[in-house]
Amino acid sequence: MTEVMRLMWGGHETAAQAIEAMRRSAKVDIALPANVHHALFSRLHPGADAAEPETVEETGGTELIATLAGLAGLEALAGLAEPLKRGGYRVQLRSPGPVLTLIPPQMA
């Protein structure tokens, strides 16, 4: 059974905890601050119709992490890119919430 680590975003400290969990091949759920939801949606869906609900369901890898790390307050996510790549992890983002999930290869 795969270990699941649940973290609340706190910057570099949270990134370090996530990296340690990935070394153990754990699945990692990171609850991001609720106030970044609109920024996440706008960054990932720049041409979206303002009348549509702002929901995000994205799956990717280091490219998704790089996009998210470009947002104010989430810069420390950039430190996850190399461990994600080395460990063969996938990344899933769901919002509102928002929750960033790091999925190990054994769960693919």
MODELLER restraints for C-alpha pairs under 7 A, 6 or more apart:
rsr = mdl.restraints
at = mdl.atoms
rsr.add(forms.Gaussian(group=physical.xy_distance, feature=features.Distance(at['CA:2:A'], at['CA:26:A']), mean=5.98, stdev=0.5))
rsr.add(forms.Gaussian(group=physical.xy_distance, feature=features.Distance(at['CA:2:A'], at['CA:27:A']), mean=6.86, stdev=0.5))
rsr.add(forms.Gaussian(group=physical.xy_distance, feature=features.Distance(at['CA:3:A'], at['CA:26:A']), mean=4.78, stdev=0.5))
rsr.add(forms.Gaussian(group=physical.xy_distance, feature=features.Distance(at['CA:3:A'], at['CA:27:A']), mean=6.18, stdev=0.5))
rsr.add(forms.Gaussian(group=physical.xy_distance, feature=features.Distance(at['CA:4:A'], at['CA:26:A']), mean=5.59, stdev=0.5))
rsr.add(forms.Gaussian(group=physical.xy_distance, feature=features.Distance(at['CA:4:A'], at['CA:27:A']), mean=4.74, stdev=0.5))
rsr.add(forms.Gaussian(group=physical.xy_distance, feature=features.Distance(at['CA:4:A'], at['CA:28:A']), mean=5.79, stdev=0.5))
rsr.add(forms.Gaussian(group=physical.xy_distance, feature=features.Distance(at['CA:5:A'], at['CA:21:A']), mean=6.95, stdev=0.5))
rsr.add(forms.Gaussian(group=physical.xy_distance, feature=features.Distance(at['CA:5:A'], at['CA:26:A']), mean=6.71, stdev=0.5))
rsr.add(forms.Gaussian(group=physical.xy_distance, feature=features.Distance(at['CA:5:A'], at['CA:27:A']), mean=6.20, stdev=0.5))
rsr.add(forms.Gaussian(group=physical.xy_distance, feature=features.Distance(at['CA:5:A'], at['CA:28:A']), mean=4.79, stdev=0.5))
rsr.add(forms.Gaussian(group=physical.xy_distance, feature=features.Distance(at['CA:5:A'], at['CA:29:A']), mean=6.21, stdev=0.5))
rsr.add(forms.Gaussian(group=physical.xy_distance, feature=features.Distance(at['CA:6:A'], at['CA:28:A']), mean=5.96, stdev=0.5))
rsr.add(forms.Gaussian(group=physical.xy_distance, feature=features.Distance(at['CA:6:A'], at['CA:29:A']), mean=4.80, stdev=0.5))
rsr.add(forms.Gaussian(group=physical.xy_distance, feature=features.Distance(at['CA:6:A'], at['CA:30:A']), mean=6.00, stdev=0.5))
rsr.add(forms.Gaussian(group=physical.xy_distance, feature=features.Distance(at['CA:7:A'], at['CA:14:A']), mean=6.89, stdev=0.5))
rsr.add(forms.Gaussian(group=physical.xy_distance, feature=features.Distance(at['CA:7:A'], at['CA:29:A']), mean=6.15, stdev=0.5))
rsr.add(forms.Gaussian(group=physical.xy_distance, feature=features.Distance(at['CA:7:A'], at['CA:30:A']), mean=4.77, stdev=0.5))
rsr.add(forms.Gaussian(group=physical.xy_distance, feature=features.Distance(at['CA:7:A'], at['CA:31:A']), mean=6.19, stdev=0.5))
rsr.add(forms.Gaussian(group=physical.xy_distance, feature=features.Distance(at['CA:8:A'], at['CA:30:A']), mean=5.63, stdev=0.5))
rsr.add(forms.Gaussian(group=physical.xy_distance, feature=features.Distance(at['CA:8:A'], at['CA:31:A']), mean=4.83, stdev=0.5))
rsr.add(forms.Gaussian(group=physical.xy_distance, feature=features.Distance(at['CA:8:A'], at['CA:32:A']), mean=6.49, stdev=0.5))
rsr.add(forms.Gaussian(group=physical.xy_distance, feature=features.Distance(at['CA:9:A'], at['CA:30:A']), mean=6.16, stdev=0.5))
rsr.add(forms.Gaussian(group=physical.xy_distance, feature=features.Distance(at['CA:9:A'], at['CA:31:A']), mean=5.83, stdev=0.5))
rsr.add(forms.Gaussian(group=physical.xy_distance, feature=features.Distance(at['CA:9:A'], at['CA:32:A']), mean=5.16, stdev=0.5))
rsr.add(forms.Gaussian(group=physical.xy_distance, feature=features.Distance(at['CA:9:A'], at['CA:33:A']), mean=6.75, stdev=0.5))
rsr.add(forms.Gaussian(group=physical.xy_distance, feature=features.Distance(at['CA:11:A'], at['CA:74:A']), mean=6.77, stdev=0.5))
rsr.add(forms.Gaussian(group=physical.xy_distance, feature=features.Distance(at['CA:11:A'], at['CA:76:A']), mean=5.58, stdev=0.5))
rsr.add(forms.Gaussian(group=physical.xy_distance, feature=features.Distance(at['CA:12:A'], at['CA:76:A']), mean=5.27, stdev=0.5))
rsr.add(forms.Gaussian(group=physical.xy_distance, feature=features.Distance(at['CA:15:A'], at['CA:76:A']), mean=6.51, stdev=0.5))
rsr.add(forms.Gaussian(group=physical.xy_distance, feature=features.Distance(at['CA:15:A'], at['CA:77:A']), mean=6.32, stdev=0.5))
rsr.add(forms.Gaussian(group=physical.xy_distance, feature=features.Distance(at['CA:15:A'], at['CA:79:A']), mean=6.83, stdev=0.5))
rsr.add(forms.Gaussian(group=physical.xy_distance, feature=features.Distance(at['CA:15:A'], at['CA:80:A']), mean=6.62, stdev=0.5))
rsr.add(forms.Gaussian(group=physical.xy_distance, feature=features.Distance(at['CA:18:A'], at['CA:28:A']), mean=6.50, stdev=0.5))
rsr.add(forms.Gaussian(group=physical.xy_distance, feature=features.Distance(at['CA:19:A'], at['CA:80:A']), mean=6.67, stdev=0.5))
rsr.add(forms.Gaussian(group=physical.xy_distance, feature=features.Distance(at['CA:19:A'], at['CA:83:A']), mean=6.54, stdev=0.5))
rsr.add(forms.Gaussian(group=physical.xy_distance, feature=features.Distance(at['CA:25:A'], at['CA:104:A']), mean=6.04, stdev=0.5))
rsr.add(forms.Gaussian(group=physical.xy_distance, feature=features.Distance(at['CA:26:A'], at['CA:104:A']), mean=6.58, stdev=0.5))
rsr.add(forms.Gaussian(group=physical.xy_distance, feature=features.Distance(at['CA:27:A'], at['CA:102:A']), mean=5.73, stdev=0.5))
rsr.add(forms.Gaussian(group=physical.xy_distance, feature=features.Distance(at['CA:27:A'], at['CA:103:A']), mean=5.16, stdev=0.5))
rsr.add(forms.Gaussian(group=physical.xy_distance, feature=features.Distance(at['CA:27:A'], at['CA:104:A']), mean=5.83, stdev=0.5))
rsr.add(forms.Gaussian(group=physical.xy_distance, feature=features.Distance(at['CA:28:A'], at['CA:101:A']), mean=5.57, stdev=0.5))
rsr.add(forms.Gaussian(group=physical.xy_distance, feature=features.Distance(at['CA:28:A'], at['CA:102:A']), mean=4.96, stdev=0.5))
rsr.add(forms.Gaussian(group=physical.xy_distance, feature=features.Distance(at['CA:28:A'], at['CA:103:A']), mean=6.85, stdev=0.5))
rsr.add(forms.Gaussian(group=physical.xy_distance, feature=features.Distance(at['CA:29:A'], at['CA:99:A']), mean=6.54, stdev=0.5))
rsr.add(forms.Gaussian(group=physical.xy_distance, feature=features.Distance(at['CA:29:A'], at['CA:100:A']), mean=5.80, stdev=0.5))
rsr.add(forms.Gaussian(group=physical.xy_distance, feature=features.Distance(at['CA:29:A'], at['CA:101:A']), mean=4.45, stdev=0.5))
rsr.add(forms.Gaussian(group=physical.xy_distance, feature=features.Distance(at['CA:29:A'], at['CA:102:A']), mean=6.45, stdev=0.5))
rsr.add(forms.Gaussian(group=physical.xy_distance, feature=features.Distance(at['CA:30:A'], at['CA:99:A']), mean=5.58, stdev=0.5))
rsr.add(forms.Gaussian(group=physical.xy_distance, feature=features.Distance(at['CA:30:A'], at['CA:100:A']), mean=5.06, stdev=0.5))
rsr.add(forms.Gaussian(group=physical.xy_distance, feature=features.Distance(at['CA:30:A'], at['CA:101:A']), mean=6.21, stdev=0.5))
rsr.add(forms.Gaussian(group=physical.xy_distance, feature=features.Distance(at['CA:31:A'], at['CA:98:A']), mean=6.12, stdev=0.5))
rsr.add(forms.Gaussian(group=physical.xy_distance, feature=features.Distance(at['CA:31:A'], at['CA:99:A']), mean=4.58, stdev=0.5))
rsr.add(forms.Gaussian(group=physical.xy_distance, feature=features.Distance(at['CA:31:A'], at['CA:100:A']), mean=6.45, stdev=0.5))
rsr.add(forms.Gaussian(group=physical.xy_distance, feature=features.Distance(at['CA:32:A'], at['CA:98:A']), mean=5.43, stdev=0.5))
rsr.add(forms.Gaussian(group=physical.xy_distance, feature=features.Distance(at['CA:32:A'], at['CA:99:A']), mean=5.76, stdev=0.5))
rsr.add(forms.Gaussian(group=physical.xy_distance, feature=features.Distance(at['CA:34:A'], at['CA:97:A']), mean=6.10, stdev=0.5))
rsr.add(forms.Gaussian(group=physical.xy_distance, feature=features.Distance(at['CA:34:A'], at['CA:98:A']), mean=6.18, stdev=0.5))
rsr.add(forms.Gaussian(group=physical.xy_distance, feature=features.Distance(at['CA:37:A'], at['CA:95:A']), mean=6.39, stdev=0.5))
rsr.add(forms.Gaussian(group=physical.xy_distance, feature=features.Distance(at['CA:37:A'], at['CA:96:A']), mean=6.03, stdev=0.5))
rsr.add(forms.Gaussian(group=physical.xy_distance, feature=features.Distance(at['CA:37:A'], at['CA:98:A']), mean=6.25, stdev=0.5))
rsr.add(forms.Gaussian(group=physical.xy_distance, feature=features.Distance(at['CA:41:A'], at['CA:54:A']), mean=6.34, stdev=0.5))
rsr.add(forms.Gaussian(group=physical.xy_distance, feature=features.Distance(at['CA:41:A'], at['CA:55:A']), mean=6.98, stdev=0.5))
rsr.add(forms.Gaussian(group=physical.xy_distance, feature=features.Distance(at['CA:41:A'], at['CA:56:A']), mean=6.21, stdev=0.5))
rsr.add(forms.Gaussian(group=physical.xy_distance, feature=features.Distance(at['CA:55:A'], at['CA:95:A']), mean=5.69, stdev=0.5))
rsr.add(forms.Gaussian(group=physical.xy_distance, feature=features.Distance(at['CA:55:A'], at['CA:96:A']), mean=6.14, stdev=0.5))
rsr.add(forms.Gaussian(group=physical.xy_distance, feature=features.Distance(at['CA:56:A'], at['CA:93:A']), mean=6.91, stdev=0.5))
rsr.add(forms.Gaussian(group=physical.xy_distance, feature=features.Distance(at['CA:56:A'], at['CA:94:A']), mean=5.24, stdev=0.5))
rsr.add(forms.Gaussian(group=physical.xy_distance, feature=features.Distance(at['CA:56:A'], at['CA:95:A']), mean=4.91, stdev=0.5))
rsr.add(forms.Gaussian(group=physical.xy_distance, feature=features.Distance(at['CA:57:A'], at['CA:93:A']), mean=5.67, stdev=0.5))
rsr.add(forms.Gaussian(group=physical.xy_distance, feature=features.Distance(at['CA:57:A'], at['CA:94:A']), mean=4.69, stdev=0.5))
rsr.add(forms.Gaussian(group=physical.xy_distance, feature=features.Distance(at['CA:57:A'], at['CA:95:A']), mean=6.79, stdev=0.5))
rsr.add(forms.Gaussian(group=physical.xy_distance, feature=features.Distance(at['CA:58:A'], at['CA:92:A']), mean=5.65, stdev=0.5))
rsr.add(forms.Gaussian(group=physical.xy_distance, feature=features.Distance(at['CA:58:A'], at['CA:93:A']), mean=5.17, stdev=0.5))
rsr.add(forms.Gaussian(group=physical.xy_distance, feature=features.Distance(at['CA:58:A'], at['CA:94:A']), mean=6.71, stdev=0.5))
rsr.add(forms.Gaussian(group=physical.xy_distance, feature=features.Distance(at['CA:59:A'], at['CA:91:A']), mean=5.55, stdev=0.5))
rsr.add(forms.Gaussian(group=physical.xy_distance, feature=features.Distance(at['CA:59:A'], at['CA:92:A']), mean=4.35, stdev=0.5))
rsr.add(forms.Gaussian(group=physical.xy_distance, feature=features.Distance(at['CA:59:A'], at['CA:93:A']), mean=6.40, stdev=0.5))
rsr.add(forms.Gaussian(group=physical.xy_distance, feature=features.Distance(at['CA:60:A'], at['CA:90:A']), mean=5.93, stdev=0.5))
rsr.add(forms.Gaussian(group=physical.xy_distance, feature=features.Distance(at['CA:60:A'], at['CA:91:A']), mean=5.17, stdev=0.5))
rsr.add(forms.Gaussian(group=physical.xy_distance, feature=features.Distance(at['CA:60:A'], at['CA:92:A']), mean=6.48, stdev=0.5))
rsr.add(forms.Gaussian(group=physical.xy_distance, feature=features.Distance(at['CA:61:A'], at['CA:90:A']), mean=5.18, stdev=0.5))
rsr.add(forms.Gaussian(group=physical.xy_distance, feature=features.Distance(at['CA:61:A'], at['CA:91:A']), mean=5.23, stdev=0.5))
rsr.add(forms.Gaussian(group=physical.xy_distance, feature=features.Distance(at['CA:62:A'], at['CA:81:A']), mean=5.15, stdev=0.5))
rsr.add(forms.Gaussian(group=physical.xy_distance, feature=features.Distance(at['CA:62:A'], at['CA:84:A']), mean=6.98, stdev=0.5))
rsr.add(forms.Gaussian(group=physical.xy_distance, feature=features.Distance(at['CA:62:A'], at['CA:85:A']), mean=6.84, stdev=0.5))
rsr.add(forms.Gaussian(group=physical.xy_distance, feature=features.Distance(at['CA:65:A'], at['CA:77:A']), mean=6.43, stdev=0.5))
rsr.add(forms.Gaussian(group=physical.xy_distance, feature=features.Distance(at['CA:65:A'], at['CA:78:A']), mean=6.45, stdev=0.5))
rsr.add(forms.Gaussian(group=physical.xy_distance, feature=features.Distance(at['CA:65:A'], at['CA:81:A']), mean=6.52, stdev=0.5))
rsr.add(forms.Gaussian(group=physical.xy_distance, feature=features.Distance(at['CA:66:A'], at['CA:78:A']), mean=6.01, stdev=0.5))
rsr.add(forms.Gaussian(group=physical.xy_distance, feature=features.Distance(at['CA:68:A'], at['CA:74:A']), mean=6.61, stdev=0.5))
rsr.add(forms.Gaussian(group=physical.xy_distance, feature=features.Distance(at['CA:69:A'], at['CA:75:A']), mean=4.28, stdev=0.5))
rsr.add(forms.Gaussian(group=physical.xy_distance, feature=features.Distance(at['CA:69:A'], at['CA:76:A']), mean=6.58, stdev=0.5))
rsr.add(forms.Gaussian(group=physical.xy_distance, feature=features.Distance(at['CA:69:A'], at['CA:77:A']), mean=5.15, stdev=0.5))
rsr.add(forms.Gaussian(group=physical.xy_distance, feature=features.Distance(at['CA:69:A'], at['CA:78:A']), mean=5.38, stdev=0.5))
rsr.add(forms.Gaussian(group=physical.xy_distance, feature=features.Distance(at['CA:88:A'], at['CA:104:A']), mean=6.68, stdev=0.5))
rsr.add(forms.Gaussian(group=physical.xy_distance, feature=features.Distance(at['CA:88:A'], at['CA:105:A']), mean=5.73, stdev=0.5))
rsr.add(forms.Gaussian(group=physical.xy_distance, feature=features.Distance(at['CA:89:A'], at['CA:102:A']), mean=6.34, stdev=0.5))
rsr.add(forms.Gaussian(group=physical.xy_distance, feature=features.Distance(at['CA:89:A'], at['CA:103:A']), mean=5.33, stdev=0.5))
rsr.add(forms.Gaussian(group=physical.xy_distance, feature=features.Distance(at['CA:89:A'], at['CA:104:A']), mean=4.64, stdev=0.5))
rsr.add(forms.Gaussian(group=physical.xy_distance, feature=features.Distance(at['CA:89:A'], at['CA:105:A']), mean=5.63, stdev=0.5))
rsr.add(forms.Gaussian(group=physical.xy_distance, feature=features.Distance(at['CA:90:A'], at['CA:102:A']), mean=5.95, stdev=0.5))
rsr.add(forms.Gaussian(group=physical.xy_distance, feature=features.Distance(at['CA:90:A'], at['CA:103:A']), mean=5.05, stdev=0.5))
rsr.add(forms.Gaussian(group=physical.xy_distance, feature=features.Distance(at['CA:90:A'], at['CA:104:A']), mean=6.62, stdev=0.5))
rsr.add(forms.Gaussian(group=physical.xy_distance, feature=features.Distance(at['CA:91:A'], at['CA:101:A']), mean=5.74, stdev=0.5))
rsr.add(forms.Gaussian(group=physical.xy_distance, feature=features.Distance(at['CA:91:A'], at['CA:102:A']), mean=4.83, stdev=0.5))
rsr.add(forms.Gaussian(group=physical.xy_distance, feature=features.Distance(at['CA:91:A'], at['CA:103:A']), mean=6.07, stdev=0.5))
rsr.add(forms.Gaussian(group=physical.xy_distance, feature=features.Distance(at['CA:92:A'], at['CA:100:A']), mean=5.80, stdev=0.5))
rsr.add(forms.Gaussian(group=physical.xy_distance, feature=features.Distance(at['CA:92:A'], at['CA:101:A']), mean=5.04, stdev=0.5))
rsr.add(forms.Gaussian(group=physical.xy_distance, feature=features.Distance(at['CA:92:A'], at['CA:102:A']), mean=6.58, stdev=0.5))
rsr.add(forms.Gaussian(group=physical.xy_distance, feature=features.Distance(at['CA:93:A'], at['CA:99:A']), mean=5.84, stdev=0.5))
rsr.add(forms.Gaussian(group=physical.xy_distance, feature=features.Distance(at['CA:93:A'], at['CA:100:A']), mean=4.58, stdev=0.5))
rsr.add(forms.Gaussian(group=physical.xy_distance, feature=features.Distance(at['CA:93:A'], at['CA:101:A']), mean=6.30, stdev=0.5))
rsr.add(forms.Gaussian(group=physical.xy_distance, feature=features.Distance(at['CA:94:A'], at['CA:100:A']), mean=6.61, stdev=0.5))
